Amino acid sequence: MIREASAGDAAELVWFKSSYSDGPDGNSCGEIAIAPRTVHVRDSKNLGGPRLAVTQGAWADFVTYASER
């Protein structure tokens, strides 16, 4: 996990969520934003809340792990 986003990485993020991850209120999942060096993750129910920023390699490892479960 990256403690501070690099300058420019977090300034203008475009967030998106999976169409497979829709709850009854239409806003019940995680969202990601891809920057040049990082992938940012947040809770769609708490847009102003805490975020995770991980390297693209760490994100790829997570996706591989999650898809195998």
C-alpha positions in Angstrom: 0.0 0.0 0.0 1.2 3.5 -0.8 0.9 6.0 2.1 0.9 9.1 -0.1 -0.2 9.4 -3.7 2.4 10.9 -6.0 1.8 14.5 -7.1 -0.6 14.5 -9.9 -1.8 10.9 -9.3 -4.8 11.7 -7.2 -5.7 15.1 -8.6 -8.2 14.1 -11.3 -9.2 10.5 -10.8 -12.0 9.0 -12.8 -13.8 6.5 -10.6 -15.7 3.4 -11.8 -17.3 0.3 -10.4 -18.2 -3.1 -11.8 -21.7 -3.5 -13.3 -21.7 -6.9 -11.6 -21.5 -5.3 -8.1 -24.8 -3.5 -7.8 -26.8 -3.6 -4.5 -30.4 -2.6 -3.9 -29.5 1.1 -3.5 -27.3 1.0 -6.6 -24.3 2.2 -4.7 -23.0 -0.8 -2.7 -19.6 -1.7 -3.9 -16.0 -0.6 -4.2 -14.8 1.8 -6.9 -11.4 2.0 -8.5 -9.5 4.7 -10.3 -6.4 4.0 -12.4 -3.6 6.5 -12.4 -0.2 6.2 -14.2 1.6 4.6 -11.2 -1.2 3.5 -8.9 -4.7 2.1 -8.5 -6.9 3.9 -6.0 -9.7 2.0 -4.2 -12.7 3.5 -2.2 -16.1 2.5 -0.8 -18.9 3.8 -3.0 -21.1 4.3 0.1 -18.5 6.7 1.6 -17.0 8.7 -1.3 -15.2 11.1 1.0 -13.9 8.4 3.3 -10.5 6.7 3.4 -9.0 5.4 0.2 -6.3 2.8 -0.6 -3.6 3.4 -3.2 -1.6 0.4 -4.4 0.9 -0.2 -7.1 -0.4 -1.6 -10.4 1.5 -4.8 -9.7 -0.1 -5.2 -6.3 -3.5 -4.6 -7.8 -2.9 -7.2 -10.5 -1.8 -9.7 -7.8 -5.0 -9.0 -5.8 -7.2 -9.4 -8.9 -5.5 -12.7 -9.7 -5.9 -13.9 -6.1 -9.6 -12.8 -5.9 -10.5 -14.4 -9.3 -9.2 -17.8 -8.1 -11.4 -17.8 -5.0 
